[in-house]
Amino acid sequence: MATTFGQDLIAAMDEAAAHAQGKGAVARIHTIEVPDVRAIREQLGLSQQAFASAYRIPLATLKGWEQGRRQPDATASAYLSVIAVLPEAARAALLAG
């Protein structure tokens, strides 16, 4: 017999409550390594405007990251890590695309 949406919802809430209490199965924990955006930009000797323009990052987004109002998501963090290690290759890839 198939379960109803209500039964599925109750089961999910029971699992969430057990997890919050430290009971039940171990949940996966994903940790995102967030690079220091300001340090990357300063190491490259670029202003916020120049960095944002060179790597196609909205200026407001860059400012939010640097001021701690926002955090880069996993994809943006990976992109920033590439910029930190291979800044010229990242620029060249953007120009080629």
MILO-638125 format. One record per residue (C-alpha): residue number from 1; residue in one letter; z, x, y. Coordinates in pm, 1 decimal, always signed. Each point is the difference from the previous one (the first is absolute). Example, Ala and Ser with C-alpha at 12.3 -4.5 7.8 and 13.67 -1.06 7.14 Angstrom:
REM residues 2
+-----+------+----------+----------+----------+
|  nr | rest |       zz |       xx |       yy |
+-----+------+----------+----------+----------+
|   1 |    A |   +780.0 |  +1230.0 |   -450.0 |
|   2 |    S |    -66.0 |   +137.0 |   +344.0 |
+-----+------+----------+----------+----------+
***
This chain:
REM residues 97
+-----+------+----------+----------+----------+
|  nr | rest |       zz |       xx |       yy |
+-----+------+----------+----------+----------+
|   1 |    M |     +0.0 |     +0.0 |     +0.0 |
|   2 |    A |    -95.5 |   +135.6 |   +343.1 |
|   3 |    T |   +266.4 |    +52.0 |   +262.0 |
|   4 |    T |    -13.0 |   -180.7 |   +328.0 |
|   5 |    F |    -14.2 |   +162.0 |   +338.4 |
|   6 |    G |   +360.0 |   -102.4 |    +60.2 |
|   7 |    Q |   +117.0 |   +170.7 |   -319.6 |
|   8 |    D |   -189.7 |   +315.2 |    +91.0 |
|   9 |    L |   +152.6 |     -3.6 |   +346.9 |
|  10 |    I |   +354.2 |    -41.0 |   -135.2 |
|  11 |    A |    -55.5 |   +284.3 |   -247.4 |
|  12 |    A |   -130.1 |   +224.8 |   +278.7 |
|  13 |    M |   +300.0 |    -81.8 |   +219.4 |
|  14 |    D |   +237.3 |    +75.0 |   -288.8 |
|  15 |    E |   -169.3 |   +339.1 |    -45.9 |
|  16 |    A |    +21.7 |    +72.8 |   +373.3 |
|  17 |    A |   +368.8 |    -92.8 |    +10.7 |
|  18 |    A |    +72.9 |   +219.1 |   -304.9 |
|  19 |    H |   -184.9 |   +290.3 |   +159.7 |
|  20 |    A |   +193.7 |    -42.1 |   +326.8 |
|  21 |    Q |   +325.0 |    +13.2 |   -198.7 |
|  22 |    G |   -110.1 |   +313.9 |   -182.9 |
|  23 |    K |    -53.9 |   -181.9 |   -327.9 |
|  24 |    G |   -308.3 |    -58.8 |   -206.8 |
|  25 |    A |   -299.1 |   +222.5 |    -60.3 |
|  26 |    V |    -57.4 |   +300.3 |   +221.1 |
|  27 |    A |   -257.7 |    -72.3 |   +265.9 |
|  28 |    R |   -263.9 |   +249.3 |   +104.0 |
|  29 |    I |    +78.1 |   +181.5 |   +317.8 |
|  30 |    H |   -290.0 |   +127.8 |   +206.0 |
|  31 |    T |    +75.4 |   +267.0 |   +255.9 |
|  32 |    I |   -253.0 |    +74.0 |   +267.4 |
|  33 |    E |    +13.0 |   +347.6 |   +149.7 |
|  34 |    V |    -51.0 |    -58.1 |   +372.8 |
|  35 |    P |   -138.5 |   +304.8 |   +180.9 |
|  36 |    D |   +124.3 |    +98.3 |   +345.2 |
|  37 |    V |   -290.3 |   -133.6 |   +203.8 |
|  38 |    R |   +103.9 |   +161.3 |   +326.8 |
|  39 |    A |    +40.8 |   +341.7 |   -167.6 |
|  40 |    I |   -347.6 |    -26.0 |   -154.5 |
|  41 |    R |   -154.4 |    -93.6 |   +333.7 |
|  42 |    E |   +185.8 |   +271.6 |   +191.0 |
|  43 |    Q |    -88.0 |   +262.6 |   -261.4 |
|  44 |    L |   -364.9 |    -84.3 |    +63.6 |
|  45 |    G |    +56.8 |    +28.5 |   +374.8 |
|  46 |    L |   -131.2 |   -349.0 |    +71.6 |
|  47 |    S |   +117.2 |   -267.3 |   +240.6 |
|  48 |    Q |    +72.4 |   -343.0 |   -141.8 |
|  49 |    Q |   -330.0 |   -126.4 |   +139.5 |
|  50 |    A |   -200.4 |   +290.7 |   -144.9 |
|  51 |    F |   +168.1 |    -23.9 |   -342.3 |
|  52 |    A |    -47.8 |   -376.9 |    -16.5 |
|  53 |    S |   -363.0 |    +31.9 |    +99.0 |
|  54 |    A |    -77.5 |   +292.0 |   -231.8 |
|  55 |    Y |   +146.8 |   -168.5 |   -307.6 |
|  56 |    R |    -82.6 |   -362.6 |    +87.2 |
|  57 |    I |   +359.4 |   -114.9 |    +21.1 |
|  58 |    P |    +73.1 |   -269.8 |   +257.6 |
|  59 |    L |   +197.2 |   +159.7 |   +283.8 |
|  60 |    A |   +263.5 |   -274.9 |     -5.6 |
|  61 |    T |    +51.6 |    +58.5 |   -373.3 |
|  62 |    L |    +40.5 |   +374.4 |    +51.6 |
|  63 |    K |   +249.4 |    -54.7 |   +281.3 |
|  64 |    G |   +195.0 |   -245.5 |   -215.1 |
|  65 |    W |    +23.6 |   +256.1 |   -281.0 |
|  66 |    E |   +106.4 |   +279.4 |   +231.7 |
|  67 |    Q |   +260.7 |   -213.2 |   +175.7 |
|  68 |    G |   +143.8 |   -125.6 |   -328.8 |
|  69 |    R |    -80.5 |   -365.5 |    +66.6 |
|  70 |    R |   -231.7 |     -6.5 |   -301.7 |
|  71 |    Q |    -49.4 |   +199.3 |   -319.4 |
|  72 |    P |   -336.4 |    +88.6 |   -152.7 |
|  73 |    D |    -71.8 |   -187.3 |   -324.3 |
|  74 |    A |    -88.7 |   +188.6 |   -319.2 |
|  75 |    T |   -369.5 |    +25.9 |    +85.0 |
|  76 |    A |    +61.0 |   +120.1 |   +355.8 |
|  77 |    S |   +261.9 |   +247.9 |   -125.4 |
|  78 |    A |   -252.8 |   +144.0 |   -245.0 |
|  79 |    Y |   -261.1 |    +24.1 |   +277.1 |
|  80 |    L |   +247.6 |   +177.6 |   +228.8 |
|  81 |    S |    +82.3 |   +244.8 |   -279.4 |
|  82 |    V |   -371.3 |    +79.9 |    -34.7 |
|  83 |    I |    -26.7 |    +51.6 |   +376.2 |
|  84 |    A |   +299.9 |   +236.4 |    -10.6 |
|  85 |    V |   -156.6 |   +218.4 |   -271.2 |
|  86 |    L |   -372.8 |    -38.7 |    +71.9 |
|  87 |    P |    -41.2 |   -108.3 |   +362.8 |
|  88 |    E |   -356.7 |   +125.9 |    +43.0 |
|  89 |    A |   -113.8 |   -144.0 |   -333.8 |
|  90 |    A |   +149.8 |   -337.6 |    +93.6 |
|  91 |    R |   -188.0 |     +3.0 |   +332.4 |
|  92 |    A |   -322.8 |   +108.6 |   -168.4 |
|  93 |    A |    +30.8 |   -279.2 |   -255.5 |
|  94 |    L |    +41.4 |   -255.4 |   +277.7 |
|  95 |    L |   -300.2 |   +136.4 |   +187.3 |
|  96 |    A |   -212.5 |     -6.9 |   -316.2 |
|  97 |    G |    +87.9 |   -362.6 |    -72.4 |
+-----+------+----------+----------+----------+
***
